Amino acid sequence: MHGEMHDELNVLIGGEAGQGLVTTGQILTRSLVRSGFLVVATQGYHSRIRGGHNTFAIRAGRKKLRAPRESVDVLVALNDETVALHRGELVPEGIVVADESFAPDSAIKVPYKELASARNVNVAALGVTSAILGLEGGIVRGALEDQFGKKGAEVAAKNAEVLARGFDWFASSGEKGRPLAPVVDKMDDDKVDDGRPRRLMLNGNEAIAFGAISAGARFCAFYPMTPSTSIPLALAAHAGELGFVVEQAEDEIAAINMALGASFAGAPGLVATSGGGFALMTEGVSLAAMTETPIVIVVSQRPGPATGLPTRTEQADLELVLHAGHGEFPRAVFTPGTVEQCFHLTRKAFELAERVQGPVFVLTDQFLADSYRAVDPLDVETLDAVGVPDEGVELKAPYERYRLTESGVSPRLMPGRSGHLVVADSDEHDEAGHITEDLSIRKLMVEKRLKKGRILEAEVLAPEFSGDDRPDILLVSWGSTQGSGVEAAEAVRARGKSAATLHFPQIWPLVPDAFLPHLRDAGEVVAVEGNATGQFARLLRRETGFGIEKRILRYDGLPMTPEYIVRGLESLGCV
Amino acid sequence: MVSVADYGQYETAWCPGCGDFAILKAVKKALAESGIAPHEVLFVSGVGQAAKAPHYLNCNLFNGLHGRALPVATGAKLANPGLKVICESGEGCTYGEGGNHFLAALRRNIGVTLLVHDNQVYGLTKGQASPTSDEGFVTKAQPGGALSAPFNPVAIAVAMRASFVARGFAGSIDHLTELITKAMAHEGLALVDILQPCVSFNKVNTFAWYTKRCYEIPADHDPGDREAAMKLAEEWGERIPIGVIYEDDRPSLESRIPTLSAGPLVGRKVDAKALALAMEKYA
């Protein structure tokens, strides 16, 4: 009944919105993570609540997986449109799992109407698919009960029954499965010594939310906008137990101003939005800089311009985030490439926002925001609350909020926390914070604010180089394309050329000394970006003089994949 | 004991004869009489001549963007509900640029005292119609006279059951002081729309114009009677009622957020254990 074991498999679940595809995908992903496998999940959906075509792809295996894969091993079709759209992606040995009423000849034909009512077909499909992958029924059942637990014990039990029917049907069907080779020492792998669970199933947005809390954030204001909404929702889900306040704002302008008010008062805050919402916030960015108020701004990119493709992915707001906010002031922009980096770079963002008292950005996108991974526990108990203001400062009256200092940073007090008066102003101001028309003070204040940029430069994260030194081909990437770049480099090596990736988890500031040698030492340098104009390549040329002419660009709304990069290299004549 | 002198005396950027002087006086008196010390109060203002007012007294201040004082005030109040937060700006800032935030603040009933200097014109930008300019008001921007109906802030506030709605007049400083004192003591969003002349750019709604029309709401008006309040709120023109129009005991937003019952968000230590436990649920 079982076929040979697979080191990794790519499962694609497809169907209409409303068929419970995401539920199936999430439970399957959690089952895989609890079984000890590593995963890269990729969600694709339309901007609607019912109908359309949605997909949930899970690439799972026991070795390190960093990117999506285009070819599909198991196509779980909840409707016939899925078969038509994705059959061509199947590997030669790949299979379709579908209802007998529309399954193609070579497929595993499931009599869903015998296993479940129309509402639970997705759970029956989960059972069948889990059995195909060789997963333990108990683990899947546990994951299902945790998922349905909030809906009550009865609902969970009913669904567990349907799940079991799916498993049993496959066991007795005589069909050949596609079992994943189990993780060695799986039972020991499941728990660390003190009995706490091993890996977490987290997506990029959840990691950002937890990174913020661990850094000391207390406030988030937001307006719902795909693909950023799951950040405030994750914060809201835990707000009570973790002492956090989430407020849904009337618009994005209110959101950023609220977060600035909270931060000014001493509660570290963040906002999360996408390009169009961020466009509304840009005056607020300028306000943060002028009043020297810390704030972390998360922009989760989707294709624009304007409303664009609300549910797809892109990397085309780099220039917007780099320049938004009238006037001149320093900023930092982090661009995490993995879910772990989403956590750690958000922490770094809070640390720097407080340190330089200004706006710091975390730039992500729909692909990473929605991409579940198996993450090693983040040891939060060993991490400091790096974004919390220091209230231990002793100062003499009269307190001057914008006292000129060597570093440009003035000691920051919060209103009502001492006998001192704290005055902040969006007008140009004197050291005391009051409006000034004195142009020599103006000049000093411009220089004060810009001087803080030196701290950001000193703290910059160098780009990550991985692969062969002096490579034939160097792939330059930023943000969520990191994993695809690394796997593409592996594919290039398999074809006999040396290859490496240079990935930027921070695109501003740039400290050329840290990476120019890598660019100069490579045979050919290729920029990999999810936009049409090569925004980062152009930024690099602007700042360093080094031009990257060869570019692999993707702007169809879909994530960058290793295969897309390799095809691009072929077109460029590099491989 | 807090005295008016504790609030200091500062040179202003206002035109001689501006109604803002009287309002500033009333605000200082109200604060002193309420026993609120300068370091205990946070003023949040936007942009405009009125928005400069908090620079002219000793206080904590966040002078932000045009129209955006209320969201900043909301964020600050949620971060530290113990702070006395007063929003002070002009009507252009509060009802025009910031109109959406005015409505949202009324919905939230955030515990902020909202003092609006309402002179029915945009003064600092030199004389355009404002949200409360009467129809037909002639300016260089509206040379044929303003064509839009004026915004009625007190009627909107009563319709939204704001917790405290009052209208004052800069020409009646003692009456205004009392209104501001009452507003500051009231939980939730307390609005005082303060009529004042703009001597430089509004030649219609002058000090004399307001004096002739404003009358104090009689003592027998019950501010809890919403129907009566709405009638007063809609009265405008030859007779303009000033005083407390409406009062409601709707709880403030910050009093309804369980997290805040444990104290302000400011100064809390991260509970790493609780965070680790919360994250374990994702395994």
Interface residues (C-beta under 8 A of the other chain):
Chain A: V33 R34 R196 P197 R198 R199 L200 M201 L202 E206 F210 I213 S214 A215 G216 R218 F219 A221 H238 A239 G240 E241 L242 G243 F244 V245 E247 A249 E250 D251 I253 A254 A255 N257 M258 A259 L260 G261 A262 S263 F264 A265 G266 A267 G269 E283 G284 L287 T291 P377 L378 V380 E381 L383 A385 V388 E391 M414 P415 G416 R417 S418 G419 H420 L421 V422 V423 A424 D425 S426 D427 G433 H434 I435
Chain B: A13 P38 H39 E40 V41 L42 V44 V47 K52 H55 N58 C59 N60 L61 F62 N63 G64 L65 R68 P71 V72 A73 T74 G75 A76 K77 L78 A79 N80 G82 L83 N100 H101 L103 A104 I257 P258 T259 L260 A262 P264 L265 V266 G267 R268 K269 V270 D271 A272 K273 A274 L275 A276 A278 M279 E280 Y282 A283
